[in-house]
Amino acid sequence: MSDGLLNDEALLRYSRHILLDEWGVSGQERLANAHALIVGAGGLGCPAALFLASAGVGTLSIADHDRVDLTNLQRQIAHETASIGELKVESLKRRLNAINPLVKVVTIAEKLEGLALQQAVDAADVVLDCTDRFATRHAINRACVAAKKPLVSGAAIRFDGQVSVFDPRWAASPCYHCVYPETSDFEETACAEMGVFAPLVGIVGSTQAAEALKLLANIDGSETLCGRLLTIDAKTMEVTTLHVKRDARCAVCGA
């Protein structure tokens, strides 16, 4: 639906969003013409993609080089037992197409890095970081800063989750590196080693989708998590919002 016109089927499909005064037909048309890049088709990427597709984001690019494993099925809700051994991007695409055939789903079955990462970010209107590696997060952040594209960052490990928005279009916005400086002595720890509470990734991924939809639909009166870090303790269901500031000496976004 790249022409921005909604047919009768689309108007009915998206009617519950269109009925929102802050949304309306104009907000839905902006979504229909939008392009979101989701890096990671796992625990965070699955719920994020499901909500973006069901909401009607016109083009979804999904990047992931991994294949579905039995251990993924505890939390990666778009995949199923029959998907084991299949590329995650293909499994996820099939699910998204079943939910909403009006959305164009582009699969990138590779580990995005270097020029390919920058080109994918350049082509998108918003980027969702749904990965679980700090090195990858920093690479995505650098690409978003260079392209001046908003980044919706999420993370979940054990019972702890967090979400923030880094928007280089806003002069006061921090970038990911401002909050989590990249250091050479940092030791990566994946959820495969630490474990993760299954519903937590759904909460975080859904929140990422909400932030991305607000950015793309340009909802009147809405405020994103730009400049704020939302943290979730799933054991106590305590949600905390911390204010984070741009580092003027940041090696990535600093002047």
Contacts in CASP RR format, 6 or more apart in sequence:
PFRMAT RR
TARGET T0000
AUTHOR 0000-0000-0000
METHOD contacts of the structure
MODEL  1
MSDGLLNDEALLRYSRHILLDEWGVSGQERLANAHALIVGAGGLGCPAAL
FLASAGVGTLSIADHDRVDLTNLQRQIAHETASIGELKVESLKRRLNAIN
PLVKVVTIAEKLEGLALQQAVDAADVVLDCTDRFATRHAINRACVAAKKP
LVSGAAIRFDGQVSVFDPRWAASPCYHCVYPETSDFEETACAEMGVFAPL
VGIVGSTQAAEALKLLANIDGSETLCGRLLTIDAKTMEVTTLHVKRDARC
AVCGA
1 10 0 8 1.000
1 32 0 8 1.000
1 33 0 8 1.000
1 58 0 8 1.000
1 102 0 8 1.000
2 32 0 8 1.000
2 33 0 8 1.000
2 58 0 8 1.000
2 59 0 8 1.000
4 29 0 8 1.000
4 32 0 8 1.000
4 33 0 8 1.000
5 29 0 8 1.000
6 14 0 8 1.000
6 25 0 8 1.000
6 28 0 8 1.000
6 29 0 8 1.000
6 32 0 8 1.000
9 102 0 8 1.000
10 28 0 8 1.000
10 32 0 8 1.000
10 102 0 8 1.000
11 18 0 8 1.000
11 25 0 8 1.000
13 56 0 8 1.000
13 100 0 8 1.000
13 102 0 8 1.000
14 28 0 8 1.000
14 55 0 8 1.000
14 56 0 8 1.000
17 23 0 8 1.000
17 24 0 8 1.000
17 28 0 8 1.000
17 55 0 8 1.000
18 24 0 8 1.000
18 25 0 8 1.000
18 28 0 8 1.000
21 220 0 8 1.000
22 219 0 8 1.000
22 220 0 8 1.000
22 221 0 8 1.000
22 222 0 8 1.000
23 217 0 8 1.000
23 219 0 8 1.000
27 217 0 8 1.000
27 218 0 8 1.000
27 219 0 8 1.000
28 56 0 8 1.000
28 217 0 8 1.000
30 216 0 8 1.000
30 217 0 8 1.000
30 218 0 8 1.000
31 55 0 8 1.000
31 56 0 8 1.000
31 57 0 8 1.000
31 58 0 8 1.000
31 213 0 8 1.000
31 216 0 8 1.000
31 217 0 8 1.000
32 56 0 8 1.000
32 57 0 8 1.000
32 58 0 8 1.000
33 58 0 8 1.000
34 57 0 8 1.000
34 58 0 8 1.000
34 59 0 8 1.000
34 125 0 8 1.000
34 126 0 8 1.000
34 216 0 8 1.000
35 57 0 8 1.000
35 58 0 8 1.000
35 59 0 8 1.000
35 60 0 8 1.000
35 61 0 8 1.000
35 123 0 8 1.000
35 124 0 8 1.000
35 125 0 8 1.000
36 52 0 8 1.000
36 57 0 8 1.000
36 59 0 8 1.000
36 60 0 8 1.000
36 61 0 8 1.000
36 124 0 8 1.000
36 125 0 8 1.000
36 126 0 8 1.000
36 127 0 8 1.000
36 128 0 8 1.000
36 212 0 8 1.000
36 216 0 8 1.000
37 61 0 8 1.000
37 63 0 8 1.000
37 120 0 8 1.000
37 121 0 8 1.000
37 123 0 8 1.000
37 124 0 8 1.000
37 126 0 8 1.000
37 127 0 8 1.000
37 128 0 8 1.000
38 45 0 8 1.000
38 48 0 8 1.000
38 49 0 8 1.000
38 52 0 8 1.000
38 60 0 8 1.000
38 61 0 8 1.000
38 62 0 8 1.000
38 63 0 8 1.000
38 127 0 8 1.000
38 128 0 8 1.000
38 130 0 8 1.000
39 63 0 8 1.000
39 64 0 8 1.000
39 112 0 8 1.000
39 127 0 8 1.000
39 128 0 8 1.000
39 129 0 8 1.000
39 130 0 8 1.000
39 131 0 8 1.000
39 136 0 8 1.000
39 140 0 8 1.000
40 62 0 8 1.000
40 63 0 8 1.000
40 64 0 8 1.000
40 88 0 8 1.000
40 130 0 8 1.000
40 131 0 8 1.000
41 49 0 8 1.000
41 62 0 8 1.000
41 63 0 8 1.000
41 64 0 8 1.000
41 66 0 8 1.000
41 76 0 8 1.000
41 78 0 8 1.000
41 88 0 8 1.000
41 89 0 8 1.000
41 91 0 8 1.000
41 92 0 8 1.000
41 130 0 8 1.000
42 64 0 8 1.000
42 66 0 8 1.000
42 72 0 8 1.000
42 75 0 8 1.000
42 76 0 8 1.000
42 78 0 8 1.000
42 79 0 8 1.000
42 88 0 8 1.000
42 130 0 8 1.000
42 201 0 8 1.000
43 72 0 8 1.000
43 75 0 8 1.000
43 76 0 8 1.000
43 77 0 8 1.000
43 130 0 8 1.000
43 156 0 8 1.000
43 201 0 8 1.000
43 202 0 8 1.000
43 205 0 8 1.000
44 128 0 8 1.000
44 130 0 8 1.000
44 154 0 8 1.000
44 155 0 8 1.000
44 156 0 8 1.000
44 201 0 8 1.000
44 202 0 8 1.000
44 204 0 8 1.000
44 205 0 8 1.000
44 208 0 8 1.000
45 62 0 8 1.000
45 78 0 8 1.000
45 92 0 8 1.000
45 128 0 8 1.000
45 130 0 8 1.000
45 205 0 8 1.000
45 208 0 8 1.000
46 76 0 8 1.000
46 77 0 8 1.000
46 78 0 8 1.000
46 79 0 8 1.000
46 92 0 8 1.000
46 201 0 8 1.000
46 202 0 8 1.000
47 77 0 8 1.000
47 78 0 8 1.000
47 201 0 8 1.000
47 202 0 8 1.000
47 205 0 8 1.000
47 206 0 8 1.000
47 209 0 8 1.000
48 128 0 8 1.000
48 130 0 8 1.000
48 205 0 8 1.000
48 206 0 8 1.000
48 208 0 8 1.000
48 209 0 8 1.000
48 212 0 8 1.000
49 60 0 8 1.000
49 62 0 8 1.000
49 78 0 8 1.000
49 92 0 8 1.000
49 96 0 8 1.000
49 209 0 8 1.000
50 77 0 8 1.000
50 78 0 8 1.000
50 95 0 8 1.000
50 96 0 8 1.000
50 99 0 8 1.000
50 209 0 8 1.000
51 206 0 8 1.000
51 209 0 8 1.000
51 210 0 8 1.000
51 213 0 8 1.000
52 60 0 8 1.000
52 209 0 8 1.000
52 212 0 8 1.000
52 213 0 8 1.000
53 60 0 8 1.000
53 96 0 8 1.000
53 99 0 8 1.000
53 100 0 8 1.000
53 103 0 8 1.000
53 105 0 8 1.000
54 99 0 8 1.000
54 100 0 8 1.000
55 209 0 8 1.000
55 213 0 8 1.000
56 100 0 8 1.000
56 102 0 8 1.000
56 103 0 8 1.000
57 103 0 8 1.000
57 212 0 8 1.000
57 213 0 8 1.000
57 216 0 8 1.000
58 102 0 8 1.000
58 103 0 8 1.000
58 104 0 8 1.000
59 103 0 8 1.000
59 104 0 8 1.000
59 105 0 8 1.000
59 106 0 8 1.000
60 96 0 8 1.000
60 103 0 8 1.000
60 104 0 8 1.000
60 105 0 8 1.000
60 106 0 8 1.000
61 106 0 8 1.000
61 107 0 8 1.000
61 108 0 8 1.000
61 120 0 8 1.000
61 123 0 8 1.000
61 124 0 8 1.000
62 89 0 8 1.000
62 92 0 8 1.000
62 93 0 8 1.000
62 105 0 8 1.000
62 106 0 8 1.000
62 107 0 8 1.000
62 108 0 8 1.000
63 89 0 8 1.000
63 108 0 8 1.000
63 110 0 8 1.000
63 112 0 8 1.000
63 120 0 8 1.000
64 87 0 8 1.000
64 88 0 8 1.000
64 89 0 8 1.000
64 92 0 8 1.000
64 108 0 8 1.000
64 109 0 8 1.000
65 87 0 8 1.000
65 109 0 8 1.000
65 110 0 8 1.000
65 111 0 8 1.000
66 87 0 8 1.000
66 88 0 8 1.000
67 85 0 8 1.000
67 86 0 8 1.000
67 87 0 8 1.000
67 88 0 8 1.000
68 76 0 8 1.000
68 79 0 8 1.000
68 83 0 8 1.000
68 84 0 8 1.000
68 85 0 8 1.000
68 86 0 8 1.000
68 87 0 8 1.000
68 88 0 8 1.000
68 91 0 8 1.000
69 84 0 8 1.000
69 85 0 8 1.000
70 84 0 8 1.000
71 192 0 8 1.000
72 79 0 8 1.000
72 88 0 8 1.000
73 79 0 8 1.000
73 80 0 8 1.000
73 81 0 8 1.000
73 84 0 8 1.000
74 198 0 8 1.000
75 196 0 8 1.000
75 198 0 8 1.000
75 201 0 8 1.000
75 202 0 8 1.000
76 88 0 8 1.000
76 201 0 8 1.000
77 202 0 8 1.000
78 91 0 8 1.000
78 92 0 8 1.000
78 95 0 8 1.000
78 96 0 8 1.000
79 88 0 8 1.000
79 91 0 8 1.000
79 92 0 8 1.000
79 95 0 8 1.000
80 91 0 8 1.000
83 91 0 8 1.000
87 107 0 8 1.000
87 109 0 8 1.000
89 107 0 8 1.000
89 108 0 8 1.000
89 109 0 8 1.000
90 107 0 8 1.000
90 109 0 8 1.000
92 105 0 8 1.000
93 105 0 8 1.000
93 107 0 8 1.000
96 103 0 8 1.000
96 105 0 8 1.000
97 103 0 8 1.000
97 105 0 8 1.000
108 116 0 8 1.000
108 120 0 8 1.000
110 116 0 8 1.000
112 120 0 8 1.000
112 140 0 8 1.000
113 139 0 8 1.000
114 139 0 8 1.000
114 143 0 8 1.000
117 139 0 8 1.000
117 140 0 8 1.000
117 143 0 8 1.000
118 143 0 8 1.000
118 146 0 8 1.000
118 147 0 8 1.000
121 127 0 8 1.000
121 140 0 8 1.000
121 143 0 8 1.000
121 144 0 8 1.000
121 146 0 8 1.000
121 147 0 8 1.000
121 149 0 8 1.000
122 147 0 8 1.000
122 149 0 8 1.000
124 149 0 8 1.000
125 149 0 8 1.000
125 215 0 8 1.000
125 216 0 8 1.000
126 149 0 8 1.000
126 150 0 8 1.000
126 151 0 8 1.000
126 152 0 8 1.000
126 212 0 8 1.000
126 215 0 8 1.000
126 216 0 8 1.000
127 140 0 8 1.000
127 143 0 8 1.000
127 144 0 8 1.000
127 149 0 8 1.000
127 150 0 8 1.000
127 151 0 8 1.000
127 152 0 8 1.000
128 151 0 8 1.000
128 152 0 8 1.000
128 154 0 8 1.000
128 208 0 8 1.000
128 209 0 8 1.000
128 212 0 8 1.000
129 136 0 8 1.000
129 137 0 8 1.000
129 140 0 8 1.000
129 141 0 8 1.000
129 151 0 8 1.000
129 152 0 8 1.000
129 153 0 8 1.000
129 154 0 8 1.000
129 176 0 8 1.000
130 154 0 8 1.000
130 205 0 8 1.000
130 208 0 8 1.000
131 137 0 8 1.000
131 140 0 8 1.000
132 155 0 8 1.000
132 157 0 8 1.000
132 190 0 8 1.000
132 191 0 8 1.000
133 188 0 8 1.000
133 190 0 8 1.000
134 180 0 8 1.000
134 182 0 8 1.000
134 186 0 8 1.000
134 188 0 8 1.000
135 188 0 8 1.000
137 153 0 8 1.000
137 155 0 8 1.000
137 176 0 8 1.000
137 180 0 8 1.000
138 176 0 8 1.000
138 177 0 8 1.000
138 182 0 8 1.000
140 151 0 8 1.000
140 176 0 8 1.000
141 151 0 8 1.000
141 153 0 8 1.000
141 166 0 8 1.000
141 175 0 8 1.000
141 176 0 8 1.000
141 177 0 8 1.000
141 252 0 8 1.000
142 177 0 8 1.000
142 252 0 8 1.000
143 149 0 8 1.000
144 150 0 8 1.000
144 151 0 8 1.000
144 166 0 8 1.000
144 168 0 8 1.000
144 175 0 8 1.000
145 168 0 8 1.000
145 175 0 8 1.000
145 252 0 8 1.000
145 253 0 8 1.000
148 168 0 8 1.000
148 169 0 8 1.000
149 168 0 8 1.000
150 165 0 8 1.000
150 166 0 8 1.000
150 167 0 8 1.000
150 168 0 8 1.000
150 169 0 8 1.000
150 215 0 8 1.000
150 224 0 8 1.000
150 226 0 8 1.000
151 165 0 8 1.000
151 166 0 8 1.000
151 167 0 8 1.000
151 175 0 8 1.000
151 176 0 8 1.000
152 163 0 8 1.000
152 164 0 8 1.000
152 165 0 8 1.000
152 208 0 8 1.000
152 211 0 8 1.000
152 212 0 8 1.000
152 215 0 8 1.000
153 163 0 8 1.000
153 164 0 8 1.000
153 165 0 8 1.000
153 166 0 8 1.000
153 176 0 8 1.000
153 208 0 8 1.000
154 161 0 8 1.000
154 162 0 8 1.000
154 163 0 8 1.000
154 164 0 8 1.000
154 204 0 8 1.000
154 205 0 8 1.000
154 207 0 8 1.000
154 208 0 8 1.000
155 161 0 8 1.000
155 162 0 8 1.000
155 163 0 8 1.000
155 204 0 8 1.000
156 162 0 8 1.000
156 191 0 8 1.000
156 196 0 8 1.000
156 197 0 8 1.000
156 200 0 8 1.000
156 201 0 8 1.000
156 204 0 8 1.000
157 189 0 8 1.000
157 191 0 8 1.000
157 194 0 8 1.000
157 195 0 8 1.000
157 196 0 8 1.000
158 194 0 8 1.000
158 195 0 8 1.000
158 196 0 8 1.000
158 197 0 8 1.000
159 197 0 8 1.000
159 200 0 8 1.000
159 233 0 8 1.000
159 234 0 8 1.000
159 235 0 8 1.000
160 200 0 8 1.000
160 231 0 8 1.000
160 232 0 8 1.000
160 233 0 8 1.000
160 234 0 8 1.000
161 200 0 8 1.000
161 203 0 8 1.000
161 204 0 8 1.000
161 231 0 8 1.000
161 232 0 8 1.000
161 233 0 8 1.000
161 234 0 8 1.000
162 204 0 8 1.000
162 229 0 8 1.000
162 230 0 8 1.000
162 231 0 8 1.000
162 232 0 8 1.000
163 204 0 8 1.000
163 205 0 8 1.000
163 207 0 8 1.000
163 208 0 8 1.000
163 211 0 8 1.000
163 225 0 8 1.000
163 229 0 8 1.000
163 230 0 8 1.000
163 232 0 8 1.000
164 179 0 8 1.000
164 225 0 8 1.000
164 226 0 8 1.000
164 227 0 8 1.000
164 228 0 8 1.000
164 229 0 8 1.000
164 230 0 8 1.000
164 244 0 8 1.000
165 211 0 8 1.000
165 215 0 8 1.000
165 224 0 8 1.000
165 225 0 8 1.000
165 226 0 8 1.000
165 227 0 8 1.000
166 173 0 8 1.000
166 174 0 8 1.000
166 175 0 8 1.000
166 176 0 8 1.000
166 226 0 8 1.000
167 173 0 8 1.000
167 215 0 8 1.000
167 224 0 8 1.000
167 226 0 8 1.000
168 175 0 8 1.000
168 253 0 8 1.000
170 226 0 8 1.000
172 227 0 8 1.000
172 245 0 8 1.000
172 246 0 8 1.000
173 226 0 8 1.000
173 227 0 8 1.000
173 246 0 8 1.000
174 227 0 8 1.000
174 244 0 8 1.000
174 245 0 8 1.000
174 246 0 8 1.000
174 247 0 8 1.000
174 250 0 8 1.000
174 253 0 8 1.000
175 246 0 8 1.000
175 250 0 8 1.000
175 252 0 8 1.000
175 253 0 8 1.000
176 252 0 8 1.000
177 247 0 8 1.000
177 250 0 8 1.000
177 251 0 8 1.000
177 252 0 8 1.000
177 253 0 8 1.000
178 244 0 8 1.000
178 245 0 8 1.000
178 246 0 8 1.000
178 247 0 8 1.000
178 250 0 8 1.000
178 252 0 8 1.000
178 253 0 8 1.000
179 229 0 8 1.000
179 244 0 8 1.000
181 250 0 8 1.000
181 251 0 8 1.000
182 251 0 8 1.000
197 234 0 8 1.000
199 234 0 8 1.000
200 232 0 8 1.000
200 234 0 8 1.000
203 232 0 8 1.000
203 234 0 8 1.000
204 232 0 8 1.000
207 230 0 8 1.000
211 224 0 8 1.000
211 225 0 8 1.000
213 219 0 8 1.000
214 222 0 8 1.000
214 224 0 8 1.000
215 224 0 8 1.000
225 241 0 8 1.000
227 243 0 8 1.000
227 244 0 8 1.000
227 245 0 8 1.000
228 241 0 8 1.000
228 242 0 8 1.000
228 243 0 8 1.000
228 244 0 8 1.000
229 241 0 8 1.000
229 242 0 8 1.000
229 243 0 8 1.000
229 244 0 8 1.000
230 239 0 8 1.000
230 240 0 8 1.000
230 241 0 8 1.000
231 239 0 8 1.000
231 240 0 8 1.000
231 241 0 8 1.000
231 242 0 8 1.000
232 238 0 8 1.000
232 239 0 8 1.000
233 239 0 8 1.000
233 240 0 8 1.000
246 253 0 8 1.000
246 254 0 8 1.000
247 253 0 8 1.000
247 254 0 8 1.000
248 254 0 8 1.000
248 255 0 8 1.000
END
